[in-house]
Amino acid sequence: MGDRPMSVEEIVAAYHAAMLHKSPDELAGLYAEDGLHEFPFGAAPPFQGREEVSAKRPDRLRKREKRRHTRHQGVSASSR
């Protein structure tokens, strides 16, 4: 995306693509170098930094293989 910060829509689309591709490297690329990924309700210990996201996320992605993904059309204030 160059030097321009990503919009929320771009981040969500890139996250969705990384999950569909089951790519920990694509996913890790969305985090700041020292980013923190926390799981809701303490379901798992947090991941600290891109390297840890990339190294630990593959196991979680493999567990998702049998799940189906549905892409939904976003709703914006201008479309209401």
Secondary structure, DSSP 8 states (H G I E B T S, - for coil): -TTS---HHHHHHHHHHHHHHT-HHHHHTTS-TT-EE--GGGSS--EEHHHHHHHHHHHHHHHTTT----------GGG-
